[in-house]
Amino acid sequence: MSEQQPDEITQMLIELTAGNQDVVNQILPHIYDELRRLAGSYLRRERSDHTLQPTALVHEAYMKLIDQRQVHWQNRAHFFGIAAQVMRRLLMDHARKHTADKRGGDAEKLPLEEEILIVSHDKSAELVALDDALQTLAEMDEQKAKIVELRYFGGLSIEETAEVMGVSVPTINRQWRMAKAWLYSEIANT
């Protein structure tokens, strides 16, 4: 993470939301390392021949994040939570296209392990399976799905997730355990 204090980053995000376009160029150096870490974390879970590079994922996500006019950034954790969602969507789009091209659109359902994904030869299919299960979870319990997004895809800690969601740390711990168990069961039974 950058040397910049979260309070200053939060202030820049608030200015950005208020329409101060000068902040667009000022904020990137302060958040780039964290966005790059997020992108690297995502792409380590991808197949080895993945064509999307971390830098491209960061830049594409950054462009989408900066264009957000409806979001009122609360703080640094909120920004990185949304960044995680944007990166996840970009990777899902990429994975679905790859799966459709390679498999004729029939994504193979693969089981999850304790930390949600297992290593396989084609990680695109397992990422698609996780996304499908996560969408089903969101229909049943949006809060648990959001926790999975923030923790697994966003790399946020339990404490950061609690802050973004506005709930207690014990609630996040409990919901995270239940969400992982449900996802494991859902994907194992498909």
C-alpha positions as CSV (number, residue, x, y, z in Angstrom):
1,M,0.0,0.0,0.0
2,S,1.1,3.6,-0.6
3,E,2.7,5.7,2.1
4,Q,-0.4,8.0,1.9
5,Q,-2.6,7.9,5.0
6,P,-6.1,6.5,4.5
7,D,-7.5,9.9,5.7
8,E,-5.9,11.7,2.8
9,I,-7.0,9.1,0.3
10,T,-10.5,9.3,1.7
11,Q,-10.4,13.1,1.3
12,M,-9.3,12.7,-2.3
13,L,-12.1,10.3,-3.0
14,I,-14.7,12.7,-1.5
15,E,-13.3,15.5,-3.7
16,L,-13.5,13.2,-6.7
17,T,-17.2,12.4,-5.9
18,A,-17.8,16.2,-5.6
19,G,-16.5,16.6,-9.2
20,N,-13.0,17.8,-8.7
21,Q,-11.3,16.3,-11.8
22,D,-7.9,17.5,-10.7
23,V,-7.9,14.7,-8.2
24,V,-8.1,12.1,-10.9
25,N,-4.4,12.4,-11.6
26,Q,-3.4,13.0,-8.0
27,I,-5.1,9.9,-6.5
28,L,-3.7,7.2,-8.9
29,P,-0.2,7.1,-7.4
30,H,-1.6,6.7,-4.0
31,I,-4.0,3.8,-4.8
32,Y,-2.1,2.1,-7.7
33,D,0.0,-0.3,-5.6
34,E,-3.1,-1.5,-3.7
35,L,-5.1,-1.9,-7.0
36,R,-2.1,-3.8,-8.5
37,R,-2.0,-6.1,-5.5
38,L,-5.7,-6.8,-5.9
39,A,-5.3,-7.5,-9.6
40,G,-2.3,-9.7,-8.9
41,S,-4.3,-11.6,-6.3
42,Y,-7.2,-12.2,-8.8
43,L,-4.9,-13.2,-11.6
44,R,-2.9,-15.7,-9.5
45,R,-6.2,-17.6,-9.2
46,E,-6.6,-17.6,-13.0
47,R,-5.3,-20.1,-15.5
48,S,-1.6,-19.8,-16.3
49,D,-2.1,-18.8,-20.0
50,H,-4.5,-16.0,-19.1
51,T,-4.2,-13.1,-21.6
52,L,-5.2,-10.3,-19.2
53,Q,-2.2,-8.8,-17.4
54,P,-2.5,-7.2,-13.9
55,T,-1.6,-3.7,-15.4
56,A,-4.4,-4.0,-17.9
57,L,-6.9,-5.1,-15.3
58,V,-5.9,-2.2,-13.0
59,H,-6.2,0.4,-15.8
60,E,-9.5,-0.9,-17.0
61,A,-10.9,-1.1,-13.4
62,Y,-9.5,2.4,-12.6
63,M,-11.3,3.9,-15.7
64,K,-14.6,2.4,-14.5
65,L,-14.1,3.5,-10.9
66,I,-13.2,7.1,-11.8
67,D,-16.3,7.4,-14.0
68,Q,-18.5,6.5,-11.0
69,R,-20.8,9.5,-10.4
70,Q,-23.5,7.7,-8.3
71,V,-21.0,6.5,-5.7
72,H,-20.3,8.6,-2.6
73,W,-17.0,7.2,-1.4
74,Q,-17.1,6.7,2.4
75,N,-13.5,5.8,2.8
76,R,-10.5,3.9,1.4
77,A,-12.0,0.4,2.3
78,H,-15.2,1.4,0.5
79,F,-13.3,2.3,-2.6
80,F,-11.3,-0.9,-2.6
81,G,-14.5,-2.9,-2.0
82,I,-16.0,-1.4,-5.1
83,A,-12.7,-1.9,-6.9
84,A,-12.9,-5.6,-6.1
85,Q,-16.4,-5.8,-7.5
86,V,-15.3,-4.1,-10.7
87,M,-12.3,-6.3,-11.2
88,R,-14.4,-9.4,-10.5
89,R,-16.9,-8.3,-13.2
90,L,-14.1,-7.7,-15.7
91,L,-12.6,-11.1,-15.0
92,M,-16.0,-12.8,-15.2
93,D,-16.6,-11.2,-18.6
94,H,-13.2,-12.4,-19.7
95,A,-13.7,-15.9,-18.2
96,R,-17.2,-16.3,-19.8
97,K,-15.8,-15.2,-23.2
98,H,-12.9,-17.7,-22.8
99,T,-15.2,-20.5,-21.7
100,A,-17.7,-19.8,-24.5
101,D,-14.9,-19.7,-27.1
102,K,-13.1,-22.8,-25.8
103,R,-16.0,-25.0,-24.6
104,G,-18.9,-23.9,-26.8
105,G,-20.4,-22.1,-23.8
106,D,-20.8,-25.2,-21.6
107,A,-18.9,-24.3,-18.4
108,E,-17.9,-27.3,-16.4
109,K,-19.0,-27.1,-12.7
110,L,-16.2,-27.9,-10.3
111,P,-16.2,-28.4,-6.6
112,L,-14.8,-25.9,-4.1
113,E,-12.4,-26.5,-1.3
114,E,-12.1,-24.8,2.1
115,E,-10.8,-21.5,0.7
116,I,-13.4,-21.6,-2.1
117,L,-11.5,-22.5,-5.2
118,I,-9.3,-25.5,-6.1
119,V,-6.5,-25.5,-8.7
120,S,-7.5,-27.0,-12.0
121,H,-6.3,-27.0,-15.6
122,D,-8.9,-24.5,-16.7
123,K,-9.5,-22.0,-14.0
124,S,-11.9,-20.0,-16.1
125,A,-14.6,-22.7,-15.7
126,E,-14.2,-22.8,-12.0
127,L,-14.3,-19.0,-11.8
128,V,-17.5,-19.1,-13.8
129,A,-18.9,-21.8,-11.5
130,L,-18.1,-19.7,-8.4
131,D,-19.6,-16.6,-10.0
132,D,-22.8,-18.5,-10.8
133,A,-23.0,-19.8,-7.2
134,L,-22.3,-16.3,-5.9
135,Q,-25.1,-14.9,-8.0
136,T,-27.5,-17.5,-6.5
137,L,-26.3,-16.7,-3.0
138,A,-26.9,-13.0,-3.7
139,E,-30.5,-13.7,-4.6
140,M,-30.9,-15.5,-1.3
141,D,-28.7,-13.4,0.9
142,E,-27.2,-10.3,-0.5
143,Q,-25.1,-9.6,2.6
144,K,-23.3,-12.9,2.5
145,A,-22.6,-12.6,-1.2
146,K,-21.1,-9.1,-0.6
147,I,-18.9,-10.5,2.2
148,V,-17.6,-13.1,-0.1
149,E,-16.9,-10.5,-2.8
150,L,-15.0,-8.2,-0.4
151,R,-13.1,-11.0,1.4
152,Y,-12.2,-13.4,-1.4
153,F,-12.2,-11.2,-4.4
154,G,-11.3,-7.9,-2.7
155,G,-8.8,-9.3,-0.3
156,L,-10.2,-7.1,2.5
157,S,-9.6,-8.2,6.1
158,I,-12.5,-9.2,8.4
159,E,-12.2,-5.7,10.0
160,E,-12.2,-3.8,6.7
161,T,-15.2,-5.8,5.5
162,A,-17.0,-5.0,8.7
163,E,-16.2,-1.3,8.2
164,V,-17.4,-1.3,4.6
165,M,-20.6,-3.2,5.4
166,G,-21.3,-1.3,8.6
167,V,-21.7,-4.4,10.8
168,S,-19.7,-5.9,13.6
169,V,-16.6,-8.1,13.2
170,P,-18.3,-11.1,14.8
171,T,-21.2,-10.8,12.3
172,I,-18.7,-10.8,9.4
173,N,-16.9,-13.8,10.9
174,R,-20.2,-15.8,11.3
175,Q,-21.6,-14.8,7.9
176,W,-18.2,-15.5,6.1
177,R,-18.2,-19.1,7.6
178,M,-21.8,-19.7,6.5
179,A,-21.2,-18.3,3.0
180,K,-18.1,-20.4,2.5
181,A,-20.0,-23.5,3.6
182,W,-23.0,-22.7,1.4
183,L,-20.8,-22.1,-1.6
184,Y,-18.9,-25.3,-1.1
185,S,-22.2,-27.2,-0.9
186,E,-23.7,-25.5,-3.9
187,I,-20.8,-26.1,-6.2
188,A,-20.1,-29.6,-5.0
189,N,-23.7,-30.5,-5.8
190,T,-23.8,-29.2,-9.3
